[in-house]
Amino acid sequence: MGFFRKTQAETAPVPLPQGGTVTDRITASANAGLDKATQIYNRNPKLVGGLAAVAGAILLSRMKRPRA
Protein backbone atom coordinates (compact mmCIF):
# COMPACT_ATOMS: atom_id res chain seq x y z
CA MET A 1 0.00 0.00 0.00
CA GLY A 2 2.95 2.33 0.45
CA PHE A 3 1.79 4.29 3.49
CA PHE A 4 5.31 4.84 4.76
CA ARG A 5 7.05 5.28 1.44
CA LYS A 6 9.66 8.05 1.53
CA THR A 7 9.70 10.44 -1.40
CA GLN A 8 12.16 13.17 -2.22
CA ALA A 9 11.05 16.75 -1.79
CA GLU A 10 10.87 18.47 -5.15
CA THR A 11 10.67 22.03 -3.90
CA ALA A 12 13.35 24.41 -2.74
CA PRO A 13 13.22 25.62 0.87
CA VAL A 14 11.49 28.93 1.42
CA PRO A 15 13.98 31.65 2.42
CA LEU A 16 13.02 33.30 5.69
CA PRO A 17 13.67 37.01 6.17
CA GLN A 18 16.51 37.78 8.59
CA GLY A 19 15.61 41.43 9.17
CA GLY A 20 12.32 43.09 9.83
CA THR A 21 10.01 42.94 12.78
CA VAL A 22 9.31 39.93 14.92
CA THR A 23 5.80 39.79 13.48
CA ASP A 24 7.16 39.58 9.93
CA ARG A 25 9.51 36.74 10.86
CA ILE A 26 6.79 34.80 12.68
CA THR A 27 4.41 35.26 9.75
CA ALA A 28 7.04 34.10 7.26
CA SER A 29 7.87 31.05 9.40
CA ALA A 30 4.20 30.15 9.79
CA ASN A 31 3.61 30.45 6.05
CA ALA A 32 6.64 28.25 5.35
CA GLY A 33 5.31 25.64 7.78
CA LEU A 34 1.87 25.69 6.18
CA ASP A 35 3.42 25.33 2.72
CA LYS A 36 5.40 22.29 3.89
CA ALA A 37 2.31 20.74 5.51
CA THR A 38 0.34 21.29 2.30
CA GLN A 39 3.04 19.60 0.25
CA ILE A 40 3.07 16.59 2.59
CA TYR A 41 -0.73 16.32 2.46
CA ASN A 42 -0.81 16.58 -1.33
CA ARG A 43 1.75 13.78 -1.64
CA ASN A 44 0.22 11.48 1.01
CA PRO A 45 -3.47 12.25 1.71
CA LYS A 46 -4.20 8.70 2.92
CA LEU A 47 -1.30 8.78 5.38
CA VAL A 48 -2.45 12.11 6.81
CA GLY A 49 -6.02 10.83 7.09
CA GLY A 50 -4.81 7.66 8.81
CA LEU A 51 -2.73 9.63 11.28
CA ALA A 52 -5.72 11.88 12.02
CA ALA A 53 -7.89 8.82 12.68
CA VAL A 54 -5.31 7.33 15.04
CA ALA A 55 -4.89 10.65 16.86
CA GLY A 56 -8.67 10.93 17.21
CA ALA A 57 -8.91 7.42 18.61
CA ILE A 58 -6.17 8.13 21.15
CA LEU A 59 -7.88 11.35 22.18
CA LEU A 60 -11.23 9.61 22.65
CA SER A 61 -9.71 6.74 24.63
CA ARG A 62 -7.97 9.19 26.97
CA MET A 63 -11.18 11.12 27.48
CA LYS A 64 -12.95 7.92 28.62
CA ARG A 65 -10.39 7.13 31.33
CA PRO A 66 -11.35 8.07 34.87
CA ARG A 67 -9.11 10.68 36.38
CA ALA A 68 -6.92 9.47 39.21
C-alpha positions in Angstrom: 0.0 0.0 0.0 3.0 2.3 0.5 1.8 4.3 3.5 5.3 4.8 4.8 7.1 5.3 1.4 9.7 8.1 1.5 9.7 10.4 -1.4 12.2 13.2 -2.2 11.1 16.8 -1.8 10.9 18.5 -5.1 10.7 22.0 -3.9 13.3 24.4 -2.7 13.2 25.6 0.9 11.5 28.9 1.4 14.0 31.6 2.4 13.0 33.3 5.7 13.7 37.0 6.2 16.5 37.8 8.6 15.6 41.4 9.2 12.3 43.1 9.8 10.0 42.9 12.8 9.3 39.9 14.9 5.8 39.8 13.5 7.2 39.6 9.9 9.5 36.7 10.9 6.8 34.8 12.7 4.4 35.3 9.7 7.0 34.1 7.3 7.9 31.1 9.4 4.2 30.1 9.8 3.6 30.5 6.1 6.6 28.2 5.3 5.3 25.6 7.8 1.9 25.7 6.2 3.4 25.3 2.7 5.4 22.3 3.9 2.3 20.7 5.5 0.3 21.3 2.3 3.0 19.6 0.3 3.1 16.6 2.6 -0.7 16.3 2.5 -0.8 16.6 -1.3 1.8 13.8 -1.6 0.2 11.5 1.0 -3.5 12.2 1.7 -4.2 8.7 2.9 -1.3 8.8 5.4 -2.4 12.1 6.8 -6.0 10.8 7.1 -4.8 7.7 8.8 -2.7 9.6 11.3 -5.7 11.9 12.0 -7.9 8.8 12.7 -5.3 7.3 15.0 -4.9 10.6 16.9 -8.7 10.9 17.2 -8.9 7.4 18.6 -6.2 8.1 21.1 -7.9 11.3 22.2 -11.2 9.6 22.6 -9.7 6.7 24.6 -8.0 9.2 27.0 -11.2 11.1 27.5 -12.9 7.9 28.6 -10.4 7.1 31.3 -11.4 8.1 34.9 -9.1 10.7 36.4 -6.9 9.5 39.2 
